[in-house]
Amino acid sequence: MVALCLGSTGPLYAGYMLAGGYSWKLYFYVVFAFAVALLIVAFFVVEETSYKRVSPATSPQLTLTTDKVADSSHTEFASSIPPRKTFAQQLKVWNGVDHEQEFWIMIPRSFTYFLVPQVLWVATSFGIYIGLGALAFNYTFPLKITAPPYSWSETNSGLITIATLLGFLLALPFLSSSDRLAAHYTRKNGGIREAEMRLGVMLPAMIIAPAGVILYGLAAQNNLHWIAYFFGVAMDQWGALFYFSFTLAYAVDSYNANTSEMLIAMNLGKQAISFGMGIYLLDWILANGFAVTISGIFAAVLLANNLVLLIFMFWGKRIRIFMSRTWLARLHRRTIKNVEVA
């Protein structure tokens, strides 16, 4: 998640490439080169994850009376485990066809996850934060900072990504806080984990991120000192890492079957929402100003999304119980193929 967030620093590198006299095409060549390098590395280090598990024909005996029985039981159980693939076998690009997977039902079944509140919340959180960070901030800051009263050079117009980087770095020490809080409540609950136990750590981010968006919009509207822009962006991105990481973890905790299809729905949803927030952004600002568009509309949308946290904290378990009794749950129960476990 941290690596994905660092992608928002792209304008910084692109700006200096342009300032160095290179064509704008160079940036895309550099991105392509990194993508090819990543593909090569993935080929050698990412093992094939499609593994068909075969249950042993007989189970090991639980009641053991002699060492001899124990040894035979242990041997019988161990022999049912297939040998690990060699490194050369792991490099195979074709691993056969799983005929038990229903190809045509998998695609429409992914879209049904938009009806699941926890999954929809992940899509809206990602989409809104990407729409603000990757689009609103990176679109508007260069326009403001290169014009009077700031009159920065175009070379430095991408420096706002430093605020993005600082926001993410300041959030890094808290990435394990959600798991620690969930572990604490699990112990108090007799060892039984519930998905909502991890959500409490998101309460500060719920308020700080919208406050940062409000600060950024007012700074742009009133031409405040440039440091106000940086504080606003850093506050928003600090909260963004909480919502990126922990909403996704909460959704997977809540629904751990057919997780790959859930991730498909999340990715499609976040791209659609972020695209919708950015396509007419500059037109909205020209018509209504920075304060109304960013501090008003965008901050209100973000705050509304963040406040959904309270709904899931107090009523998330009831929502999951209700969803388990719907036709959607019965659909997935009949077609379930894989369950992810920690």
PLY file of the C-alpha trace (Angstrom):
ply
format ascii 1.0
element vertex 342
property float x
property float y
property float z
element edge 341
property int vertex1
property int vertex2
end_header
0.00 0.00 0.00
2.87 2.35 0.80
4.45 1.60 -2.57
1.17 2.36 -4.34
0.89 5.66 -2.49
4.39 6.67 -3.55
3.14 6.65 -7.13
1.57 10.03 -6.46
5.06 11.57 -6.38
5.31 11.11 -10.17
4.75 14.81 -11.01
7.92 15.69 -9.09
10.12 13.60 -11.36
8.21 14.58 -14.48
8.65 18.27 -13.67
12.42 18.01 -13.43
12.59 16.02 -16.65
10.77 18.82 -18.42
12.94 21.43 -16.74
16.04 19.61 -17.96
15.00 20.24 -21.55
13.74 16.74 -22.28
10.55 15.91 -24.12
7.41 15.05 -22.15
7.64 11.63 -23.78
10.70 10.80 -21.67
8.58 10.39 -18.54
6.47 7.69 -20.22
9.58 5.93 -21.45
10.93 5.89 -17.89
7.65 4.52 -16.55
7.68 1.86 -19.27
11.25 0.90 -18.36
10.33 0.47 -14.70
7.28 -1.57 -15.68
9.40 -3.92 -17.79
11.93 -4.29 -14.97
9.09 -5.09 -12.57
7.74 -7.71 -14.98
11.14 -9.39 -15.18
11.60 -9.38 -11.40
8.07 -10.72 -10.88
8.75 -13.58 -13.29
11.66 -14.79 -11.18
10.46 -14.08 -7.62
6.64 -14.41 -7.65
5.65 -18.03 -7.31
2.56 -19.49 -8.99
-0.31 -19.10 -6.51
-2.85 -21.38 -8.15
-2.59 -24.53 -6.07
-5.18 -27.29 -6.05
-5.26 -28.82 -2.60
-6.11 -32.51 -2.34
-7.45 -33.71 1.01
-5.70 -36.79 2.42
-7.57 -40.06 2.01
-7.31 -40.84 5.72
-6.85 -38.56 8.68
-4.09 -39.09 11.26
-5.14 -40.78 14.49
-5.71 -38.33 17.33
-5.41 -40.95 20.12
-1.94 -42.43 20.29
-1.05 -45.29 22.65
2.46 -46.29 21.66
5.46 -44.69 20.01
5.09 -47.11 17.12
1.53 -45.98 16.44
2.61 -42.37 16.71
5.35 -42.86 14.14
3.06 -44.61 11.64
0.40 -41.97 12.08
2.91 -39.21 11.50
4.27 -40.94 8.40
0.80 -41.44 6.95
-0.03 -37.76 7.37
3.27 -36.53 5.96
3.03 -38.72 2.89
-0.20 -36.94 1.87
1.63 -33.64 1.43
2.89 -33.19 -2.16
6.54 -32.25 -2.64
7.42 -28.60 -3.09
8.00 -27.47 -6.66
11.55 -26.82 -7.75
12.60 -23.31 -8.77
12.52 -24.31 -12.45
8.98 -25.66 -12.07
7.90 -22.41 -10.42
9.00 -20.47 -13.53
6.47 -22.20 -15.78
4.11 -19.64 -17.31
1.37 -22.21 -17.90
0.00 -24.28 -15.07
-3.00 -25.95 -16.67
-6.69 -25.15 -16.51
-8.84 -25.37 -13.40
-12.03 -26.87 -14.79
-13.86 -26.37 -11.48
-13.81 -22.58 -11.88
-16.93 -21.17 -13.52
-15.45 -18.62 -15.92
-18.67 -16.96 -17.09
-20.15 -16.55 -13.61
-16.94 -15.08 -12.16
-17.19 -11.81 -14.09
-20.79 -10.85 -13.18
-20.30 -12.18 -9.65
-17.53 -9.59 -9.13
-19.99 -6.77 -9.79
-22.35 -8.06 -7.11
-19.80 -6.96 -4.52
-20.86 -3.36 -5.15
-23.99 -4.28 -3.19
-21.91 -5.18 -0.13
-21.60 -2.06 2.11
-18.08 -2.80 3.35
-16.75 -3.36 -0.17
-18.50 -0.27 -1.53
-16.90 1.75 1.27
-13.44 0.62 0.15
-14.17 1.70 -3.43
-15.48 5.13 -2.37
-12.57 5.69 0.03
-9.95 4.87 -2.59
-11.76 6.79 -5.33
-12.28 9.97 -3.30
-8.77 10.09 -1.88
-7.24 9.40 -5.30
-9.50 12.06 -6.81
-8.25 14.55 -4.25
-4.58 13.62 -4.03
-3.69 12.50 -7.52
-6.02 14.87 -9.34
-7.18 17.90 -7.36
-3.87 18.71 -5.70
-1.61 17.86 -8.61
-3.84 19.67 -11.12
-4.35 22.90 -9.22
-1.12 23.51 -7.32
1.09 24.08 -10.41
-1.49 26.55 -11.76
-1.55 28.51 -8.50
2.11 28.42 -7.57
3.48 29.56 -10.95
1.13 32.58 -11.04
1.35 35.75 -8.92
1.69 36.32 -6.00
3.88 33.20 -5.75
5.50 33.18 -9.21
7.41 29.97 -8.65
9.29 28.56 -11.59
7.75 25.69 -13.53
10.66 23.55 -12.39
9.41 23.72 -8.80
5.71 23.39 -9.55
5.73 19.68 -8.69
7.17 20.17 -5.21
3.71 19.70 -3.67
4.39 15.97 -3.92
6.90 16.45 -1.10
3.92 17.21 1.15
2.28 14.00 -0.09
5.43 12.05 0.72
5.68 13.61 4.19
2.05 12.79 4.92
2.57 9.14 4.05
5.86 8.91 5.96
4.25 10.36 9.10
1.49 7.76 8.84
3.91 4.83 8.48
4.48 4.34 12.25
0.74 3.76 12.67
0.35 1.01 10.06
0.47 -1.74 12.68
-1.89 0.08 15.05
-5.00 -1.50 13.53
-3.71 -5.04 14.03
-2.55 -4.25 17.56
-5.91 -2.80 18.50
-7.73 -5.79 16.99
-5.44 -8.18 18.89
-6.15 -6.30 22.14
-9.91 -6.57 21.72
-9.60 -10.19 20.60
-7.91 -11.11 23.87
-10.61 -9.29 25.83
-13.25 -11.13 23.78
-12.03 -14.57 24.74
-9.91 -15.07 21.63
-12.75 -14.40 19.17
-11.87 -11.85 16.47
-14.52 -9.59 14.97
-13.86 -7.49 11.89
-14.87 -4.19 13.51
-12.23 -4.45 16.21
-9.59 -2.79 13.99
-11.55 0.35 13.09
-11.00 2.52 16.17
-7.55 3.71 15.07
-9.14 5.48 12.09
-10.98 8.06 14.21
-8.24 10.76 14.09
-7.85 10.35 10.31
-11.61 10.69 9.94
-11.35 14.39 10.89
-7.77 15.36 10.02
-8.02 14.49 6.31
-11.13 16.64 5.56
-9.59 19.46 7.61
-6.55 19.31 5.34
-8.75 19.56 2.24
-10.53 22.61 3.70
-7.17 24.24 4.47
-5.90 23.62 0.93
-9.01 25.10 -0.70
-8.98 28.22 1.47
-5.26 28.70 0.86
-5.85 28.60 -2.89
-8.88 30.89 -2.70
-7.17 33.54 -0.54
-3.58 33.19 -1.80
-2.25 32.24 1.64
1.41 31.43 2.28
2.63 28.41 0.32
3.19 26.46 3.53
-0.60 26.29 3.97
-0.86 24.23 0.77
1.76 21.82 2.07
0.07 21.44 5.45
-3.30 20.80 3.80
-1.95 18.15 1.44
0.11 16.43 4.17
-2.91 16.27 6.49
-5.09 14.76 3.77
-2.50 12.21 2.68
-1.76 11.25 6.28
-5.40 10.29 6.69
-5.51 8.69 3.25
-3.04 5.95 4.21
-5.28 4.99 7.13
-8.31 4.68 4.85
-6.39 2.94 2.09
-4.97 0.28 4.40
-7.63 -0.33 7.02
-10.82 -0.14 4.97
-9.39 -2.85 2.72
-8.32 -4.95 5.71
-11.79 -4.53 7.23
-13.52 -5.68 4.04
-11.32 -8.76 3.78
-11.94 -9.54 7.46
-15.66 -9.23 6.85
-15.85 -11.33 3.66
-12.95 -13.71 3.15
-14.45 -15.85 0.36
-13.85 -15.14 -3.34
-11.47 -12.36 -2.30
-10.00 -11.99 -5.79
-13.42 -11.05 -7.14
-13.88 -8.57 -4.33
-10.61 -6.89 -5.31
-11.81 -6.66 -8.93
-14.90 -4.77 -7.78
-12.82 -2.47 -5.57
-10.43 -1.56 -8.38
-13.20 -0.86 -10.88
-15.11 1.24 -8.37
-12.19 3.37 -7.25
-11.14 4.13 -10.84
-14.66 5.20 -11.80
-15.05 7.47 -8.76
-11.64 9.13 -9.08
-12.26 9.70 -12.80
-15.62 11.29 -12.06
-14.09 13.65 -9.49
-11.33 14.83 -11.81
-12.80 15.02 -15.30
-14.44 18.45 -14.83
-12.36 19.65 -11.89
-10.88 22.74 -13.57
-14.26 23.73 -15.01
-15.82 23.54 -11.55
-13.06 25.67 -10.07
-13.39 28.32 -12.77
-17.14 28.45 -12.24
-17.28 28.31 -8.42
-13.80 29.03 -7.09
-11.41 27.00 -4.95
-13.24 27.54 -1.67
-16.60 26.25 -2.90
-15.25 23.39 -5.02
-12.46 22.03 -2.82
-13.11 23.34 0.72
-16.86 23.01 0.31
-17.91 20.22 -2.05
-14.84 17.98 -2.04
-14.28 18.27 1.72
-17.96 17.54 2.40
-17.88 14.44 0.20
-14.72 13.23 1.92
-16.14 13.89 5.38
-19.35 12.04 4.55
-17.32 9.05 3.37
-15.12 9.16 6.47
-18.08 9.34 8.85
-19.28 6.00 7.53
-16.58 4.69 9.85
-18.94 5.32 12.79
-21.69 3.30 11.12
-19.44 0.27 10.75
-17.94 0.65 14.23
-21.36 0.51 15.90
-23.49 -1.43 13.43
-20.97 -3.26 11.21
-21.62 -6.65 12.82
-25.38 -6.27 12.37
-24.85 -5.33 8.73
-22.75 -8.45 8.17
-25.38 -10.64 9.82
-28.08 -9.07 7.65
-26.03 -9.54 4.49
-25.45 -13.21 5.33
-29.21 -13.81 5.02
-29.74 -12.13 1.66
-29.95 -13.62 -1.84
-26.47 -12.23 -2.49
-25.00 -14.39 0.26
-26.82 -17.42 -1.07
-25.43 -16.71 -4.55
-21.87 -16.57 -3.31
-22.37 -19.56 -1.03
-23.44 -21.72 -3.95
-20.57 -20.60 -6.19
-17.79 -20.21 -3.60
-14.45 -21.54 -4.80
-11.82 -20.18 -2.49
-11.58 -18.90 1.06
-8.70 -16.72 2.21
-7.48 -17.38 5.73
-4.86 -15.62 7.79
0 1
1 2
2 3
3 4
4 5
5 6
6 7
7 8
8 9
9 10
10 11
11 12
12 13
13 14
14 15
15 16
16 17
17 18
18 19
19 20
20 21
21 22
22 23
23 24
24 25
25 26
26 27
27 28
28 29
29 30
30 31
31 32
32 33
33 34
34 35
35 36
36 37
37 38
38 39
39 40
40 41
41 42
42 43
43 44
44 45
45 46
46 47
47 48
48 49
49 50
50 51
51 52
52 53
53 54
54 55
55 56
56 57
57 58
58 59
59 60
60 61
61 62
62 63
63 64
64 65
65 66
66 67
67 68
68 69
69 70
70 71
71 72
72 73
73 74
74 75
75 76
76 77
77 78
78 79
79 80
80 81
81 82
82 83
83 84
84 85
85 86
86 87
87 88
88 89
89 90
90 91
91 92
92 93
93 94
94 95
95 96
96 97
97 98
98 99
99 100
100 101
101 102
102 103
103 104
104 105
105 106
106 107
107 108
108 109
109 110
110 111
111 112
112 113
113 114
114 115
115 116
116 117
117 118
118 119
119 120
120 121
121 122
122 123
123 124
124 125
125 126
126 127
127 128
128 129
129 130
130 131
131 132
132 133
133 134
134 135
135 136
136 137
137 138
138 139
139 140
140 141
141 142
142 143
143 144
144 145
145 146
146 147
147 148
148 149
149 150
150 151
151 152
152 153
153 154
154 155
155 156
156 157
157 158
158 159
159 160
160 161
161 162
162 163
163 164
164 165
165 166
166 167
167 168
168 169
169 170
170 171
171 172
172 173
173 174
174 175
175 176
176 177
177 178
178 179
179 180
180 181
181 182
182 183
183 184
184 185
185 186
186 187
187 188
188 189
189 190
190 191
191 192
192 193
193 194
194 195
195 196
196 197
197 198
198 199
199 200
200 201
201 202
202 203
203 204
204 205
205 206
206 207
207 208
208 209
209 210
210 211
211 212
212 213
213 214
214 215
215 216
216 217
217 218
218 219
219 220
220 221
221 222
222 223
223 224
224 225
225 226
226 227
227 228
228 229
229 230
230 231
231 232
232 233
233 234
234 235
235 236
236 237
237 238
238 239
239 240
240 241
241 242
242 243
243 244
244 245
245 246
246 247
247 248
248 249
249 250
250 251
251 252
252 253
253 254
254 255
255 256
256 257
257 258
258 259
259 260
260 261
261 262
262 263
263 264
264 265
265 266
266 267
267 268
268 269
269 270
270 271
271 272
272 273
273 274
274 275
275 276
276 277
277 278
278 279
279 280
280 281
281 282
282 283
283 284
284 285
285 286
286 287
287 288
288 289
289 290
290 291
291 292
292 293
293 294
294 295
295 296
296 297
297 298
298 299
299 300
300 301
301 302
302 303
303 304
304 305
305 306
306 307
307 308
308 309
309 310
310 311
311 312
312 313
313 314
314 315
315 316
316 317
317 318
318 319
319 320
320 321
321 322
322 323
323 324
324 325
325 326
326 327
327 328
328 329
329 330
330 331
331 332
332 333
333 334
334 335
335 336
336 337
337 338
338 339
339 340
340 341
